[in-house]
Amino acid sequence: MKLTIVGGGSTYTPELVDGFARTDLPITELCLVDPDPARLGPVSGMARRMLARAGHPATVVATRDLIAGVTDADAVLLQLRVGGQDTRRRDETWPHEVGCIGQETTGPGGFAKALRTVPVVLEIAEAVRAHAKPDAWIVDFTNPVGIVTRALLQAGHRAVGLCNVAIGFQRRFAELLGVAPDAVALGHVGLNHLTWERSVSVDSHDLLPGLLGRRLDELAEEVESAPAVLAQLGMIPSYYLRYYYAHDEVLAEQLREPTRAEAVKAIEDELLALYSDPSVDTTPAALERRGGAFYSEAAVELLAAMRGADGPPRVVNLRNDGTLPFLPDDHVIEVPARFTGGRFVAEPVAALPDDIRGLVAAVAGYERLALDAAVHGGRDRVLRAMRAHPLVLQHHRAEKLTDLLLAQNAGFLPWA
């Protein structure tokens, strides 16, 4: 099995390699594709040492040539960041000028990331279609995952999106309940980075009401939401819901604290120095500070399921196809699904409460306009999508944000 990682110079890659080294996936070649030799060299060297330490037979190939990298690949993982941490830092700051949160996947900053990312991902996908094996899958980790995955599916690619939020919740609940992770089934529903845990079941018994009763404050603190929010919902919102439920509080925090991009840049510099050390052959503790917990486990479980391994449903980003009847069939949602008959099939989802259904529908409407802007360009499309975002809405604010977005990203948007 040839597995290709586009964005293979990411400091996340050794975590993936650690997962691959501990699995029975029949990987014979791990190909890392990245345009930045300053990242690709240290990361590929680290990957070789990790596999050698584990006694894994896979060969690691590092290349800046996308075509060579995806040729004859069985699966292609996408984990790229167009513009690097510098663009992330800008996405986390320019929305502040008009009183909006700055974040790399949610709100105006996430929209900017989609505009930069979608055209690049579609070019990569065309190379995969032309040169990878005919039945090769694209697994997208690249944010914003929902919009990027829908871009791939809309263009006819064999693709699925994956995020680590659900597996993080599963592992946390398993720890709280003292059971194996696969014993925990989540009622996970929503759009990428706009999800709620409606149930936490073990042996078909929903234990979430008891958890909320016994550990309400603790669970609320973990997702940085008010306990009253969890108590009223009767479910657990993901961390990203704080940008909606506590927008002004989060904005105040952002205005007085350094950006996450600055912190990540320092961590990445530390990690790349460690990866360059020929004596280092295990994932360093600093990688835990980078984020992306359980990233490798999610990837390994998904790839194993796609190769026919038995197991419970896995939370993925896939076509709606009636699962949430208030959304178009071609919209991308994030729910548990099984891989059967060569495709992902969502598990049934019970009707959502009105407040959650309304927010999901509003964000989905923005996402559709955002993808249209990312594919076709044009200030008018950007403005329409910006105004549609629930965190923006006001026309005058949307106009200012549109001008800021275009000014900050002119080098990445040829039509701007």
PATORTOR-77241 format. One record per residue (C-alpha): residue in three letters; x, y, z. Coordinates in steps of 0.5 Angstrom, whole numbers, plus 500, padded with zeros to 3 digits. Example, Ala and Ser with C-alpha at 12.3 -4.5 7.8 and 13.67 -1.06 7.14 Angstrom:
<pts>
ALA525491516;SER527498514;
</pts>
This chain:
<pts>
MET500500500;LYS503507498;LEU500512503;THR502519501;ILE501525505;VAL501532502;GLY503537507;GLY508532509;GLY513537512;SER508539517;THR510538524;TYR504534525;THR507528521;PRO511525526;GLU504523530;LEU501520524;VAL508516523;ASP507514530;GLY500511529;PHE502508523;ALA508504526;ARG503501531;THR498499526;ASP498493522;LEU496497516;PRO500494510;ILE504501508;THR510499504;GLU511506502;LEU510513506;CYS511519501;LEU511526504;VAL510531499;ASP512538501;PRO514545497;ASP518547503;PRO525543504;ALA527546511;ARG521542513;LEU521536509;GLY528534511;PRO527534518;VAL520531518;SER522526513;GLY529524517;MET524523523;ALA519519520;ARG525514518;ARG528514525;MET521512528;LEU519507523;ALA526504524;ARG525504531;ALA519500531;GLY522495526;HIS516497521;PRO518496513;ALA515502510;THR520506506;VAL519514507;VAL520518500;ALA520525501;THR519530495;ARG517537493;ASP514534486;LEU507533487;ILE506528481;ALA511524483;GLY508524490;VAL501521488;THR503517483;ASP500510484;ALA498512491;ASP493508494;ALA491514499;VAL492521499;LEU492525506;LEU491532505;GLN494537511;LEU497543508;ARG496550510;VAL497555504;GLY501561507;GLY503558513;GLN503561520;ASP504568518;THR497568514;ARG494564520;ARG496570525;ARG493575520;ASP487571520;GLU487571528;THR488579528;TRP485583522;PRO477581524;HIS478585530;GLU478591527;VAL471591526;GLY469587533;CYS469580530;ILE473574533;GLY479572529;GLN480564528;GLU483560523;THR477556521;THR471560524;GLY468566522;PRO472571517;GLY479568518;GLY476561517;PHE473564510;ALA480567508;LYS483560509;ALA477557505;LEU479562499;ARG486561500;THR486553500;VAL480551496;PRO483552489;VAL490549491;VAL486543494;LEU482542487;GLU489542483;ILE492537488;ALA486533487;GLU486533479;ALA493530480;VAL491525484;ARG485523479;ALA490523474;HIS496519477;ALA494515483;LYS491509483;PRO484509480;ASP480507487;ALA485512491;TRP481516496;ILE483523498;VAL482524506;ASP482531508;PHE485534514;THR486541511;ASN481546515;PRO476548514;VAL474541513;GLY467541511;ILE468547506;VAL474543503;THR471536503;ARG465539499;ALA469542494;LEU472535493;LEU466532492;GLN463537488;ALA468536483;GLY467529483;HIS473526487;ARG473520492;ALA474524498;VAL472524506;GLY474529511;LEU476528518;CYS477532524;ASN480530531;VAL474533535;ALA470527536;ILE475522537;GLY478527543;PHE471527546;GLN470519545;ARG477518549;ARG475523554;PHE469520555;ALA472513555;GLU477515561;LEU471518565;LEU467512564;GLY473507565;VAL472503559;ALA475502552;PRO475507547;ASP471503542;ALA466501547;VAL463509547;ALA459511541;LEU457518540;GLY451522538;HIS456527534;VAL452531530;GLY453538526;LEU458541521;ASN465541522;HIS467545528;LEU460546529;THR458540533;TRP454537539;GLU455531543;ARG448529544;SER449522547;VAL455518550;SER453511550;VAL456504552;ASP452498551;SER447502548;HIS445506554;ASP446513554;LEU450515560;LEU451523558;PRO445525563;GLY449522568;LEU455525566;LEU452532566;GLY449531573;ARG455529576;ARG461533572;LEU457539569;ASP462544571;GLU468540569;LEU465538562;ALA463545561;GLU470548563;GLU473543558;VAL469546552;GLU470553555;SER462554555;ALA458556561;PRO455550565;ALA448553564;VAL449552557;LEU450545557;ALA445544562;GLN440547558;LEU442544552;GLY442537555;MET448536551;ILE456538550;PRO458543545;SER465542542;TYR470548544;TYR468551537;LEU461553539;ARG464558544;TYR465563538;TYR458563538;TYR455562545;ALA461567548;HIS463571542;ASP464578546;GLU468574551;VAL472571547;LEU474577543;ALA476580549;GLU481575551;GLN484575544;LEU485583544;ARG489582550;GLU493575549;PRO498573544;THR495570538;ARG495562537;ALA499563531;GLU505566535;ALA505560540;VAL504555535;LYS510558531;ALA515558537;ILE512550538;GLU514549531;ASP521552531;GLU522547537;LEU519541534;LEU523542527;ALA530543531;LEU528536535;TYR526533528;SER533535526;ASP537531531;PRO539524529;SER538522536;VAL531523536;ASP527517534;THR520518538;THR515523538;PRO517529543;ALA513532549;ALA513538545;LEU508535540;GLU503535545;ARG503542545;ARG502543538;GLY495541538;GLY491535534;ALA490530540;PHE489523537;TYR490525530;SER494519528;GLU489514532;ALA483518527;ALA487517521;VAL489510522;GLU482507524;LEU479511518;LEU484508513;ALA483501517;ALA475501516;MET476503508;ARG480497507;GLY475493510;ALA476492518;ASP471491522;GLY469496528;PRO464501530;PRO462507526;ARG467513525;VAL465520525;VAL467523518;ASN465529514;LEU461526508;ARG455528504;ASN448529507;ASP444525503;GLY438526507;THR441525514;LEU439532516;PRO433533512;PHE433541513;LEU440541509;PRO441540501;ASP443533500;ASP450535497;HIS452539503;VAL457536508;ILE456534515;GLU460531520;VAL456525523;PRO458518525;ALA458513519;ARG460506516;PHE464504510;THR460500506;GLY460498499;GLY466502497;ARG463508500;PHE461512507;VAL454511509;ALA451516515;GLU448513521;PRO441515522;VAL440522526;ALA434524530;ALA431531529;LEU435536532;PRO432541537;ASP430548533;ASP436552536;ILE441547534;ARG437546527;GLY437554526;LEU444555527;VAL447549523;ALA442551517;ALA445558518;VAL452556518;ALA451551512;GLY448557508;TYR454561509;GLU459555507;ARG455554500;LEU456561499;ALA464561501;LEU465555497;ASP462559491;ALA467565492;ALA473560493;VAL471557486;HIS469563482;GLY472569486;GLY470576485;ARG468581491;ASP461580490;ARG461573492;VAL466574498;LEU461580500;ARG455575500;ALA458570504;MET461574509;ARG454578510;ALA451571511;HIS456568516;PRO452568523;LEU458572526;VAL457578521;LEU450579518;GLN451587518;HIS452589511;HIS457595513;ARG461590518;ALA461585512;GLU463590507;LYS469592512;LEU471585513;THR471584505;ASP476589504;LEU480587510;LEU480580507;LEU482582500;ALA487586502;GLN490581507;ASN490576502;ALA491579495;GLY498575494;PHE494568494;LEU487570490;PRO489572483;TRP482575482;ALA483580488;
</pts>
